[in-house]
């Protein structure tokens, strides 16, 4: 039935590509299997449903993205510089996608939040967990910057939520207009949002 050692990875790769391109709801199991080059029986050997596959795709995508966020936000650079590097990496990723296929795919988590958060509780909860993890990572950096006297925010949690929301929103605009220029504003907007006290190069 095609249950080879790489069949699961082929299904995940195909599903991720199709979800990024077209979203979740319009996809069927048959199309995913055809794109993956595996028989339909292989799909149900590894995944009990399309929702289970979506959760696996989300987890795989977050594992890779979390490694990148950790690499940047736990670097030895100064706190605010780390945030800037996160924005620059995000913009570079979106630009690379546009250069590769002609369109900006946006953020998978943001896209699925808009499409699926009211359809499936399991996906909604998983996406909430991911955004909470992102907020925690950003908050740690903001807290460090505040301890250094570089920002003036009173509530680091709310500030971190605002930074992540701004990042998601600008990526959404980049996708909508198929143009990465909205991401240029991330850094200066972040400095204003955090009430940056020190003169930071922009």
N, CA, C and O of each residue as an XYZ file, in Angstrom:
808
protein
N       0.824     -1.214      0.000
C       0.000      0.000      0.000
C       0.855      1.259      0.000
O       0.360      2.346      0.299
N       2.117      1.121     -0.329
C       2.957      2.293     -0.399
C       3.374      2.826      0.940
O       3.737      3.996      1.057
N       3.329      1.987      1.958
C       3.677      2.457      3.299
C       5.199      2.434      3.470
O       5.730      1.781      4.368
N       5.866      3.145      2.607
C       7.314      3.185      2.671
C       7.753      4.143      3.763
O       6.953      4.906      4.304
N       9.036      4.087      4.076
C       9.560      4.888      5.166
C       9.408      6.382      4.930
O       9.360      7.158      5.885
N       9.331      6.802      3.644
C       9.229      8.225      3.365
C       7.816      8.657      2.966
O       7.612      9.821      2.624
N       6.843      7.755      3.000
C       5.484      8.106      2.587
C       4.892      9.188      3.485
O       4.260     10.125      2.996
N       5.094      9.064      4.782
C       4.545     10.059      5.698
C       5.138     11.428      5.434
O       4.422     12.430      5.432
N       6.443     11.475      5.210
C       7.098     12.758      4.949
C       6.612     13.353      3.628
O       6.460     14.568      3.510
N       6.369     12.497      2.640
C       5.849     12.981      1.357
C       4.466     13.604      1.541
O       4.164     14.645      0.958
N       3.633     12.961      2.352
C       2.287     13.485      2.605
C       2.368     14.826      3.331
O       1.663     15.770      2.977
N       3.226     14.908      4.345
C       3.387     16.156      5.096
C       3.890     17.279      4.200
O       3.391     18.403      4.259
N       4.878     16.969      3.372
C       5.445     17.983      2.488
C       4.406     18.479      1.487
O       4.288     19.680      1.242
N       3.656     17.541      0.914
C       2.619     17.919     -0.052
C       1.530     18.751      0.623
O       1.092     19.767      0.083
N       1.103     18.319      1.793
C       0.047     19.033      2.504
C       0.492     20.435      2.887
O      -0.271     21.392      2.756
N       1.719     20.555      3.357
C       2.215     21.880      3.738
C       2.241     22.808      2.532
O       1.818     23.960      2.627
N       2.731     22.320      1.406
C       2.799     23.140      0.196
C       1.414     23.557     -0.267
O       1.199     24.713     -0.629
N       0.477     22.623     -0.256
C      -0.876     22.921     -0.715
C      -1.603     23.861      0.240
O      -2.331     24.751     -0.200
N      -1.412     23.669      1.534
C      -2.045     24.550      2.515
C      -1.503     25.960      2.385
O      -2.264     26.925      2.456
N      -0.197     26.095      2.195
C       0.387     27.428      2.034
C      -0.124     28.099      0.765
O      -0.306     29.316      0.731
N      -0.351     27.312     -0.268
C      -0.771     27.857     -1.555
C      -2.258     28.167     -1.606
O      -2.658     29.210     -2.123
N      -3.093     27.252     -1.065
C      -4.539     27.363     -1.267
C      -5.364     27.347      0.005
O      -6.576     27.557     -0.051
N      -4.747     27.104      1.141
C      -5.528     26.991      2.352
C      -5.935     25.550      2.619
O      -5.588     24.650      1.854
N      -6.664     25.335      3.694
C      -7.001     23.990      4.153
C      -8.331     23.484      3.602
O      -8.424     22.346      3.142
N      -9.344     24.317      3.650
C     -10.712     23.856      3.389
C     -10.907     23.317      1.982
O     -11.680     22.380      1.783
N     -10.217     23.896      1.000
C     -10.421     23.497     -0.396
C      -9.710     22.200     -0.750
O      -9.904     21.668     -1.843
N      -8.896     21.690      0.154
C      -8.104     20.492     -0.156
C      -8.858     19.217      0.187
O      -9.608     19.161      1.161
N      -8.645     18.199     -0.630
C      -9.179     16.877     -0.335
C      -8.047     15.890     -0.152
O      -6.925     16.133     -0.598
N      -8.334     14.782      0.499
C      -7.317     13.766      0.739
C      -6.772     13.231     -0.582
O      -5.572     12.981     -0.701
N      -7.642     13.055     -1.572
C      -7.200     12.513     -2.857
C      -6.167     13.423     -3.515
O      -5.176     12.950     -4.070
N      -6.408     14.736     -3.449
C      -5.461     15.681     -4.054
C      -4.124     15.678     -3.320
O      -3.061     15.747     -3.938
N      -4.192     15.597     -2.003
C      -2.963     15.555     -1.221
C      -2.145     14.322     -1.588
O      -0.932     14.404     -1.786
N      -2.819     13.183     -1.676
C      -2.115     11.937     -2.011
C      -1.555     11.970     -3.424
O      -0.454     11.478     -3.667
N      -2.308     12.550     -4.360
C      -1.830     12.653     -5.739
C      -0.577     13.519     -5.800
O       0.392     13.173     -6.477
N      -0.598     14.649     -5.090
C       0.561     15.538     -5.063
C       1.747     14.862     -4.405
O       2.890     15.044     -4.826
N       1.472     14.079     -3.369
C       2.546     13.387     -2.645
C       3.067     12.177     -3.409
O       4.173     11.700     -3.154
N       2.258     11.682     -4.353
C       2.658     10.490     -5.102
C       2.540      9.217     -4.285
O       3.341      8.296     -4.438
N       1.522      9.168     -3.404
C       1.307      7.980     -2.581
C      -0.159      7.557     -2.699
O      -1.016      8.403     -2.954
N      -0.464      6.282     -2.520
C      -1.857      5.816     -2.585
C      -2.653      6.312     -1.375
O      -2.093      6.611     -0.320
N      -3.964      6.391     -1.557
C      -4.832      6.911     -0.506
C      -4.742      6.084      0.770
O      -4.877      6.619      1.870
N      -4.515      4.779      0.623
C      -4.401      3.934      1.802
C      -3.256      4.347      2.703
O      -3.329      4.185      3.922
N      -2.193      4.884      2.107
C      -1.057      5.336      2.913
C      -1.451      6.502      3.804
O      -0.970      6.627      4.930
N      -2.330      7.356      3.288
C      -2.766      8.504      4.083
C      -3.400      8.043      5.387
O      -3.039      8.511      6.467
N      -4.339      7.128      5.276
C      -5.066      6.695      6.471
C      -4.250      5.745      7.351
O      -4.629      5.459      8.487
N      -3.160      5.276      6.831
C      -2.237      4.504      7.663
C      -1.538      5.429      8.647
O      -1.282      5.050      9.790
N      -1.227      6.646      8.199
C      -0.484      7.586      9.040
C      -1.375      8.611      9.739
O      -1.032      9.092     10.820
N      -2.524      8.953      9.129
C      -3.379     10.019      9.674
C      -4.830      9.556      9.676
O      -5.328      9.043      8.674
N      -5.492      9.738     10.790
C      -6.878      9.266     10.880
C      -7.853     10.197     10.186
O      -8.981      9.801      9.891
N      -7.435     11.440      9.919
C      -8.326     12.399      9.273
C      -7.505     13.538      8.681
O      -6.307     13.656      8.936
N      -8.167     14.368      7.890
C      -7.505     15.536      7.323
C      -7.138     16.516      8.436
O      -6.118     17.202      8.355
N      -7.966     16.579      9.465
C      -7.665     17.455     10.602
C      -6.390     16.995     11.308
O      -5.566     17.818     11.707
N      -6.231     15.687     11.461
C      -5.021     15.164     12.088
C      -3.788     15.525     11.267
O      -2.730     15.833     11.816
N      -3.937     15.483      9.945
C      -2.829     15.892      9.080
C      -2.530     17.378      9.258
O      -1.368     17.775      9.336
N      -3.574     18.193      9.323
C      -3.369     19.633      9.514
C      -2.605     19.908     10.798
O      -1.709     20.751     10.819
N      -2.951     19.206     11.863
C      -2.252     19.387     13.136
C      -0.785     18.979     13.016
O       0.094     19.627     13.585
N      -0.527     17.906     12.276
C       0.851     17.458     12.083
C       1.647     18.470     11.269
O       2.815     18.725     11.563
N       1.018     19.047     10.249
C       1.675     20.076      9.434
C       1.982     21.300     10.294
O       3.072     21.866     10.210
N       1.018     21.704     11.118
C       1.217     22.850     12.008
C       2.385     22.596     12.963
O       3.236     23.463     13.164
N       2.414     21.415     13.540
C       3.483     21.085     14.493
C       4.851     21.076     13.813
O       5.827     21.584     14.363
N       4.914     20.499     12.619
C       6.182     20.443     11.896
C       6.650     21.853     11.535
O       7.830     22.174     11.672
N       5.734     22.682     11.079
C       6.075     24.055     10.696
C       6.543     24.855     11.915
O       7.507     25.617     11.839
N       5.844     24.669     13.043
C       6.219     25.400     14.245
C       7.565     24.927     14.789
O       8.337     25.742     15.296
N       7.858     23.659     14.697
C       9.149     23.155     15.178
C      10.291     23.847     14.444
O      11.288     24.234     15.053
N      10.139     23.998     13.128
C      11.176     24.664     12.340
C      11.221     26.154     12.649
O      12.300     26.728     12.796
N      10.056     26.779     12.746
C      10.026     28.214     13.014
C      10.518     28.522     14.427
O      11.201     29.521     14.650
N      10.169     27.669     15.366
C      10.611     27.908     16.742
C      12.139     27.829     16.851
O      12.751     28.600     17.590
N      12.745     26.905     16.119
C      14.212     26.835     16.114
C      14.810     28.144     15.618
O      15.805     28.626     16.160
N      14.199     28.717     14.583
C      14.700     29.977     14.030
C      14.490     31.126     15.009
O      15.393     31.936     15.217
N      13.308     31.201     15.608
C      13.043     32.252     16.592
C      14.000     32.133     17.775
O      14.514     33.138     18.266
N      14.235     30.913     18.229
C      15.150     30.704     19.363
C      16.565     31.126     18.999
O      17.254     31.768     19.791
N      16.988     30.764     17.809
C      18.337     31.137     17.362
C      18.512     32.651     17.378
O      19.558     33.152     17.789
N      17.501     33.372     16.936
C      17.595     34.826     16.841
C      17.409     35.488     18.205
O      18.214     36.330     18.603
N      16.348     35.110     18.921
C      15.984     35.825     20.140
C      16.848     35.462     21.340
O      16.840     36.182     22.339
N      17.588     34.370     21.267
C      18.493     34.002     22.356
C      19.953     34.202     21.965
O      20.858     33.633     22.575
N      20.161     35.007     20.954
C      21.515     35.331     20.497
C      22.185     36.250     21.520
O      21.546     36.695     22.474
N      23.467     36.528     21.319
C      24.211     37.400     22.232
C      24.050     38.871     21.909
O      24.575     39.716     22.635
N      23.341     39.202     20.843
C      23.146     40.606     20.478
C      22.288     41.308     21.526
O      21.637     40.655     22.342
N      22.290     42.642     21.501
C      21.465     43.412     22.435
C      19.985     43.114     22.178
O      19.606     42.770     21.059
N      19.151     43.246     23.214
C      17.753     42.818     23.101
C      16.995     43.416     21.920
O      16.386     42.687     21.137
N      17.031     44.742     21.789
C      16.280     45.358     20.705
C      16.820     44.947     19.338
O      16.062     44.838     18.375
N      18.112     44.723     19.257
C      18.692     44.284     18.001
C      18.188     42.900     17.625
O      18.018     42.592     16.446
N      17.949     42.070     18.632
C      17.412     40.739     18.362
C      16.008     40.815     17.768
O      15.668     40.068     16.852
N      15.202     41.728     18.303
C      13.862     41.909     17.744
C      13.952     42.375     16.297
O      13.210     41.906     15.435
N      14.863     43.296     16.045
C      15.031     43.765     14.671
C      15.434     42.605     13.753
O      14.939     42.497     12.631
N      16.311     41.760     14.223
C      16.748     40.614     13.421
C      15.592     39.654     13.149
O      15.535     39.040     12.084
N      14.672     39.523     14.105
C      13.489     38.682     13.898
C      12.634     39.251     12.769
O      12.166     38.509     11.906
N      12.430     40.568     12.776
C      11.651     41.202     11.722
C      12.337     41.038     10.367
O      11.689     40.744      9.363
N      13.651     41.231     10.354
C      14.394     41.109      9.094
C      14.326     39.683      8.553
O      14.202     39.479      7.345
N      14.407     38.701      9.443
C      14.324     37.306      9.019
C      12.939     36.997      8.464
O      12.807     36.266      7.483
N      11.907     37.554      9.091
C      10.541     37.357      8.609
C      10.372     37.935      7.211
O       9.799     37.297      6.328
N      10.872     39.138      7.021
C      10.772     39.775      5.711
C      11.546     38.980      4.662
O      11.074     38.806      3.539
N      12.722     38.503      5.022
C      13.536     37.725      4.082
C      12.824     36.433      3.675
O      12.885     36.028      2.514
N      12.152     35.791      4.628
C      11.420     34.561      4.332
C      10.279     34.815      3.357
O      10.079     34.053      2.411
N       9.531     35.895      3.595
C       8.421     36.221      2.698
C       8.925     36.604      1.315
O       8.312     36.250      0.308
N      10.040     37.326      1.264
C      10.611     37.712     -0.022
C      11.102     36.494     -0.791
O      10.927     36.404     -2.006
N      11.717     35.560     -0.073
C      12.201     34.338     -0.720
C      11.048     33.551     -1.318
O      11.174     32.998     -2.411
N       9.926     33.496     -0.613
C       8.753     32.807     -1.137
C       8.225     33.467     -2.395
O       7.847     32.792     -3.353
N       8.202     34.792     -2.384
C       7.744     35.511     -3.575
C       8.698     35.289     -4.747
O       8.257     35.087     -5.879
N       9.986     35.326     -4.482
C      10.968     35.104     -5.539
C      10.851     33.699     -6.127
O      11.109     33.485     -7.311
N      10.459     32.745     -5.280
C      10.391     31.352     -5.702
C       9.157     31.036     -6.538
O       9.245     30.379     -7.575
N       7.997     31.518     -6.066
C       6.757     31.129     -6.752
C       5.913     32.303     -7.229
O       4.840     32.103     -7.797
N       6.382     33.514     -7.007
C       5.670     34.675     -7.519
C       4.652     35.280     -6.582
O       4.155     36.376     -6.838
N       4.326     34.586     -5.493
C       3.352     35.107     -4.540
C       3.868     34.978     -3.116
O       4.672     34.100     -2.805
N       3.394     35.862     -2.266
C       3.733     35.821     -0.845
C       2.690     34.960     -0.141
O       1.492     35.229     -0.221
N       3.150     33.937      0.541
C       2.209     33.006      1.174
C       1.725     33.487      2.534
O       0.703     33.013      3.029
N       2.444     34.421      3.142
C       2.061     34.906      4.459
C       2.480     33.944      5.556
O       3.358     33.106      5.351
N       1.862     34.062      6.706
C       2.152     33.194      7.849
C       1.141     32.056      7.887
O      -0.065     32.299      7.919
N       1.620     30.824      7.885
C       0.708     29.686      7.917
C      -0.223     29.765      9.132
O      -1.413     29.472      9.023
N       0.316     30.159     10.278
C      -0.497     30.192     11.501
C      -1.556     31.284     11.418
O      -2.696     31.083     11.838
N      -1.180     32.436     10.878
C      -2.158     33.506     10.709
C      -3.223     33.128      9.694
O      -4.410     33.375      9.905
N      -2.790     32.526      8.586
C      -3.742     32.114      7.555
C      -4.748     31.104      8.101
O      -5.950     31.224      7.863
N      -4.249     30.110      8.835
C      -5.134     29.080      9.371
C      -6.011     29.623     10.496
O      -7.129     29.147     10.692
N      -5.519     30.607     11.231
C      -6.351     31.229     12.267
C      -7.573     31.874     11.639
O      -8.686     31.741     12.147
N      -7.362     32.572     10.533
C      -8.475     33.219      9.848
C      -9.425     32.195      9.235
O     -10.640     32.388      9.239
N      -8.875     31.118      8.714
C      -9.682     30.144      7.983
C     -10.373     29.117      8.876
O     -11.507     28.723      8.604
N      -9.695     28.682      9.940
C     -10.154     27.487     10.655
C     -10.493     27.666     12.129
O     -11.019     26.740     12.746
N     -10.211     28.819     12.706
C     -10.357     28.939     14.159
C     -11.784     28.705     14.643
O     -11.990     28.311     15.791
N     -12.763     28.942     13.785
C     -14.156     28.709     14.174
C     -14.697     27.387     13.648
O     -15.889     27.107     13.780
N     -13.822     26.565     13.049
C     -14.269     25.313     12.468
C     -13.847     24.091     13.277
O     -14.610     23.133     13.401
N     -12.661     24.122     13.814
C     -12.161     22.963     14.544
C     -11.456     23.387     15.820
O     -10.488     24.147     15.786
N     -11.947     22.893     16.936
C     -11.419     23.284     18.239
C      -9.972     22.853     18.409
O      -9.173     23.580     19.000
N      -9.625     21.674     17.897
C      -8.264     21.176     18.073
C      -7.244     22.090     17.398
O      -6.195     22.389     17.968
N      -7.561     22.532     16.171
C      -6.655     23.432     15.468
C      -6.604     24.785     16.159
O      -5.529     25.366     16.307
N      -7.748     25.288     16.579
C      -7.799     26.580     17.265
C      -6.918     26.563     18.516
O      -6.156     27.499     18.757
N      -7.026     25.504     19.303
C      -6.235     25.408     20.525
C      -4.743     25.317     20.224
O      -3.927     25.914     20.927
N      -4.386     24.570     19.175
C      -2.978     24.435     18.824
C      -2.401     25.775     18.379
O      -1.281     26.127     18.751
N      -3.156     26.513     17.593
C      -2.700     27.824     17.138
C      -2.576     28.793     18.311
O      -1.643     29.595     18.359
N      -3.504     28.724     19.247
C      -3.394     29.549     20.452
C      -2.096     29.254     21.195
O      -1.405     30.173     21.634
N      -1.770     27.987     21.333
C      -0.543     27.589     22.035
C       0.691     28.144     21.333
O       1.638     28.583     21.986
N       0.679     28.123     20.009
C       1.829     28.613     19.256
C       1.982     30.116     19.425
O       3.088     30.601     19.662
N       0.895     30.854     19.309
C       0.998     32.305     19.470
C       1.379     32.680     20.907
O       2.105     33.649     21.129
N       0.888     31.914     21.870
C       1.297     32.165     23.254
C       2.796     31.939     23.424
O       3.466     32.695     24.127
N       3.318     30.902     22.782
C       4.754     30.628     22.848
C       5.544     31.761     22.203
O       6.590     32.156     22.716
N       5.056     32.283     21.087
C       5.724     33.404     20.441
C       5.729     34.626     21.353
O       6.747     35.306     21.486
N       4.596     34.898     21.975
C       4.504     36.038     22.884
C       5.491     35.883     24.038
O       6.161     36.845     24.413
N       5.587     34.685     24.601
C       6.521     34.448     25.702
C       7.962     34.698     25.279
O       8.742     35.268     26.042
N       8.317     34.281     24.079
C       9.676     34.479     23.590
C       9.986     35.960     23.401
O      11.071     36.422     23.755
N       9.038     36.696     22.847
C       9.233     38.134     22.647
C       9.230     38.863     23.989
O       9.999     39.802     24.189
N       8.368     38.432     24.904
C       8.302     39.095     26.210
C       9.638     38.985     26.949
O      10.062     39.934     27.608
N      10.295     37.842     26.842
C      11.585     37.673     27.510
C      12.593     38.710     27.021
O      13.388     39.232     27.803
N      12.555     39.002     25.730
C      13.475     39.988     25.160
C      13.099     41.394     25.624
O      13.974     42.188     25.968
N      11.805     41.703     25.635
C      11.356     43.022     26.076
C      11.689     43.242     27.549
O      12.101     44.331     27.948
N      11.507     42.198     28.346
C      11.837     42.288     29.767
C      13.317     42.606     29.952
O      13.685     43.411     30.808
N      14.141     41.984     29.164
C      15.581     42.241     29.236
C      15.889     43.681     28.827
O      16.710     44.347     29.458
N      15.239     44.152     27.786
C      15.453     45.526     27.331
C      14.990     46.526     28.384
O      15.627     47.560     28.583
N      13.883     46.221     29.059
C      13.397     47.130     30.098
C      14.360     47.164     31.279
O      14.591     48.223     31.861
N      14.922     46.015     31.633
C      15.886     45.976     32.738
C      17.125     46.807     32.424
O      17.789     47.305     33.333
N      17.431     46.954     31.161
C      18.575     47.760     30.725
C      18.200     49.231     30.566
O      19.045     50.055     30.216
N      16.941     49.557     30.823
C      16.489     50.931     30.694
C      16.302     51.392     29.263
O      16.325     52.592     28.990
N      16.118     50.451     28.341
C      16.038     50.804     26.926
C      14.615     51.008     26.428
O      14.407     51.627     25.384
N      13.629     50.493     27.167
C      12.234     50.694     26.793
C      11.449     51.088     28.035
O      11.893     50.867     29.162
N      10.271     51.676     27.814
C       9.518     52.245     28.930
C       8.192     51.554     29.197
O       7.399     52.049     29.998
N       7.930     50.432     28.553
C       6.630     49.774     28.724
C       6.450     49.305     30.171
O       7.391     48.834     30.811
N       5.212     49.447     30.670
C       4.920     49.004     32.030
C       4.542     47.529     32.061
O       4.902     46.814     32.995
N       3.827     47.079     31.058
C       3.327     45.702     30.995
C       4.027     44.978     29.844
O       3.662     45.149     28.681
N       5.019     44.182     30.174
C       5.793     43.513     29.128
C       4.963     42.481     28.374
O       5.194     42.249     27.187
N       4.006     41.862     29.047
C       3.163     40.854     28.395
C       2.310     41.484     27.299
O       2.258     40.991     26.172
N       1.642     42.587     27.652
C       0.813     43.278     26.679
C       1.658     43.814     25.527
O       1.240     43.776     24.369
N       2.839     44.309     25.852
C       3.731     44.822     24.823
C       4.146     43.710     23.871
O       4.187     43.913     22.658
N       4.452     42.544     24.408
C       4.851     41.410     23.571
C       3.700     40.963     22.676
O       3.908     40.640     21.506
N       2.496     40.947     23.222
C       1.330     40.593     22.405
C       1.165     41.580     21.254
O       0.825     41.191     20.137
N       1.405     42.856     21.534
C       1.279     43.883     20.503
C       2.343     43.732     19.425
O       2.068     43.944     18.245
N       3.554     43.366     19.823
C       4.632     43.157     18.854
C       4.302     41.986     17.945
O       4.450     42.082     16.727
N       3.856     40.878     18.533
C       3.501     39.704     17.725
C       2.308     40.023     16.828
O       2.274     39.601     15.672
N       1.337     40.759     17.348
C       0.164     41.130     16.547
C       0.570     42.026     15.378
O       0.051     41.887     14.271
N       1.505     42.949     15.635
C       1.980     43.818     14.563
C       2.704     43.003     13.489
O       2.515     43.224     12.293
N       3.522     42.072     13.928
C       4.242     41.217     12.989
C       3.260     40.438     12.118
O       3.416     40.386     10.898
N       2.253     39.834     12.739
C       1.255     39.077     11.998
C       0.471     39.976     11.041
O       0.202     39.606      9.898
N       0.114     41.152     11.528
C      -0.677     42.065     10.707
C       0.070     42.543      9.480
O      -0.498     42.614      8.390
N       1.336     42.869      9.649
C       2.116     43.344      8.507
C       2.385     42.213      7.513
O       2.431     42.448      6.305
N       2.560     41.002      8.009
C       2.710     39.850      7.104
C       1.403     39.635      6.327
O       1.423     39.296      5.143
N       0.273     39.836      7.006
C      -1.023     39.720      6.331
C      -1.144     40.747      5.204
O      -1.605     40.420      4.110
N      -0.730     41.990      5.473
C      -0.758     43.020      4.433
C       0.178     42.665      3.281
O      -0.154     42.871      2.114
N       1.352     42.131      3.622
C       2.303     41.730      2.579
C       1.667     40.677      1.673
O       1.820     40.728      0.452
N       0.960     39.731      2.268
C       0.269     38.691      1.493
C      -0.845     39.305      0.652
O      -0.982     38.988     -0.529
N      -1.629     40.173      1.252
C      -2.765     40.778      0.572
C      -2.332     41.552     -0.671
O      -2.953     41.447     -1.729
N      -1.249     42.335     -0.529
C      -0.776     43.169     -1.636
C       0.320     42.492     -2.460
O       0.793     43.044     -3.453
N       0.722     41.276     -2.033
C       1.815     40.554     -2.684
C       3.038     41.449     -2.828
O       3.641     41.570     -3.894
N       3.372     42.066     -1.707
C       4.461     43.039     -1.683
C       5.040     43.063     -0.273
O       4.299     43.226      0.697
N       6.350     42.903     -0.151
C       6.950     42.861      1.183
C       7.173     44.243      1.782
O       7.614     44.336      2.928
N       6.889     45.314      1.059
C       7.176     46.652      1.582
C       6.449     46.984      2.889
O       7.001     47.737      3.692
N       5.227     46.458      3.150
C       4.619     46.739      4.458
C       5.487     46.287      5.633
O       5.366     46.823      6.735
N       6.360     45.305      5.404
C       7.213     44.813      6.481
C       8.342     45.777      6.822
O       8.999     45.630      7.852
N       8.568     46.772      5.952
C       9.616     47.749      6.224
C       9.328     48.562      7.484
O      10.248     49.066      8.129
N       8.048     48.685      7.827
C       7.653     49.525      8.959
C       7.773     48.826     10.306
O       7.612     49.466     11.346
N       8.049     47.542     10.308
C       8.039     46.784     11.556
C       8.971     47.367     12.610
O       8.575     47.530     13.765
N      10.183     47.677     12.231
C      11.186     48.075     13.213
C      10.872     49.414     13.853
O      10.874     49.534     15.078
N      10.597     50.437     13.025
C      10.304     51.751     13.590
C       9.012     51.726     14.406
O       8.914     52.387     15.440
N       8.021     50.964     13.940
C       6.775     50.846     14.708
C       7.017     50.164     16.052
O       6.423     50.538     17.063
N       7.889     49.168     16.052
C       8.202     48.456     17.289
C       8.878     49.374     18.294
O       8.549     49.346     19.480
N       9.809     50.178     17.835
C      10.490     51.119     18.736
C       9.494     52.081     19.371
O       9.580     52.382     20.561
N       8.553     52.558     18.569
C       7.545     53.478     19.094
C       6.617     52.766     20.068
O       6.267     53.316     21.112
N       6.226     51.563     19.733
C       5.327     50.782     20.577
C       5.941     50.512     21.950
O       5.252     50.547     22.970
N       7.246     50.242     21.959
C       7.935     49.910     23.205
C       8.424     51.145     23.951
O       8.925     51.033     25.070
N       8.285     52.322     23.342
C       8.799     53.525     23.986
C      10.291     53.461     24.173
O      10.802     53.708     25.266
N      11.002     53.126     23.093
C      12.456     52.970     23.170
C      13.115     54.275     23.598
O      12.834     55.341     23.050
N      13.997     54.169     24.590
C      14.657     55.356     25.129
C      16.011     55.627     24.469
O      16.434     56.776     24.339
N      16.668     54.567     24.064
C      18.017     54.734     23.526
C      17.959     54.963     22.029
O      17.079     54.426     21.357
N      18.874     55.746     21.497
C      18.908     55.932     20.045
C      19.381     54.660     19.370
O      20.550     54.288     19.481
N      18.468     53.988     18.664
C      18.801     52.742     17.989
C      18.807     52.987     16.496
O      17.903     53.638     15.973
N      19.804     52.481     15.807
C      19.898     52.676     14.378
C      18.671     52.064     13.688
O      18.294     50.929     13.979
N      18.061     52.809     12.788
C      16.924     52.320     12.023
C      17.269     52.245     10.536
O      16.430     51.852      9.726
